[in-house]
Amino acid sequence: MTDLETMPADVDLDPEELTETSEPTAAHIVKTKRGENAAAVVLEARVMGTPVEALCGFVWVPSRDPKQLPVCEECKSVYGVYRAFNDGLNETPND
């Protein structure tokens, strides 16, 4: 019997929600709570080795400079929707 066969029937095994283990190929926009500074969230995650979640749903442990990668198109799209419904957001995230 495999591990999948022993799991309860109500467990959703949607592969879209599994944590990625590889390095990201794009710079993602980190999902933060209201009032949180994204740069501070990323710095803490790098130091502590804890995963963060991007607006697109990608989950990873930050480990390198994201300025060397292209920005994730899905994150940019989600951020654009947030901007449309929230006055005061910058055209691009500062951090």
C-alpha positions as CSV (number, residue, x, y, z in Angstrom):
1,M,0.0,0.0,0.0
2,T,1.4,3.4,-0.9
3,D,1.3,6.6,1.1
4,L,-1.4,8.0,-1.2
5,E,-3.7,5.0,-0.5
6,T,-3.4,5.5,3.3
7,M,-4.4,9.2,3.2
8,P,-7.9,10.2,4.3
9,A,-10.3,10.6,1.4
10,D,-10.9,14.3,2.2
11,V,-7.2,15.3,1.5
12,D,-6.9,17.4,-1.6
13,L,-3.7,16.6,-3.5
14,D,-3.8,19.6,-5.8
15,P,-0.2,19.8,-7.3
16,E,-0.7,23.6,-7.8
17,E,-0.5,24.1,-4.1
18,L,2.6,22.1,-3.3
19,T,5.7,24.0,-2.2
20,E,8.4,24.3,-4.8
21,T,11.8,23.1,-3.8
22,S,13.8,24.5,-6.7
23,E,15.1,28.1,-7.0
24,P,12.6,30.5,-8.6
25,T,13.2,31.4,-12.2
26,A,11.5,34.8,-11.8
27,A,11.5,37.5,-9.1
28,H,8.2,37.1,-7.3
29,I,6.2,39.8,-5.4
30,V,5.9,38.6,-1.8
31,K,2.5,38.4,-0.2
32,T,2.4,40.5,3.0
33,K,-0.1,41.4,5.5
34,R,-1.4,45.0,5.7
35,G,1.4,47.2,7.2
36,E,4.2,44.7,6.7
37,N,7.3,45.6,4.8
38,A,8.0,43.1,2.0
39,A,11.8,43.6,2.2
40,A,11.7,42.9,6.0
41,V,9.6,39.8,5.4
42,V,12.1,38.5,2.8
43,L,15.1,39.4,5.0
44,E,13.6,37.5,7.9
45,A,12.8,34.5,5.7
46,R,16.4,34.5,4.3
47,V,17.9,34.6,7.8
48,M,15.5,32.1,9.4
49,G,15.2,29.8,6.4
50,T,11.5,30.0,6.4
51,P,9.3,29.9,3.2
52,V,7.4,32.9,1.9
53,E,4.5,33.0,-0.5
54,A,4.3,35.1,-3.7
55,L,1.1,36.8,-5.0
56,C,1.0,34.1,-7.7
57,G,1.1,31.3,-5.1
58,F,4.7,30.2,-5.6
59,V,6.2,29.3,-2.2
60,W,10.0,29.2,-1.6
61,V,12.8,30.1,0.8
62,P,14.5,33.2,-0.4
63,S,18.3,32.7,-0.9
64,R,19.5,35.0,-3.7
65,D,19.2,38.5,-5.1
66,P,15.9,38.7,-7.0
67,K,17.1,41.8,-9.0
68,Q,19.0,39.4,-11.3
69,L,15.7,37.7,-12.4
70,P,12.8,38.9,-14.5
71,V,9.6,39.8,-12.6
72,C,7.0,37.0,-12.5
73,E,4.2,38.0,-15.0
74,E,1.5,36.4,-12.8
75,C,2.6,38.3,-9.7
76,K,2.6,41.6,-11.8
77,S,-0.9,40.8,-12.9
78,V,-2.2,40.1,-9.4
79,Y,-0.5,43.3,-8.1
80,G,-2.2,45.2,-10.9
81,V,-5.6,44.0,-9.7
82,Y,-4.7,45.0,-6.1
83,R,-3.7,48.4,-7.4
84,A,-7.0,48.8,-9.2
85,F,-9.0,48.3,-6.0
86,N,-6.7,50.0,-3.4
87,D,-5.8,53.6,-3.6
88,G,-2.3,54.6,-2.6
89,L,-0.5,51.6,-4.0
90,N,2.6,52.4,-6.1
91,E,2.7,51.4,-9.7
92,T,5.3,48.7,-8.7
93,P,6.0,47.5,-5.2
94,N,8.9,49.4,-3.6
95,D,10.4,46.3,-1.9
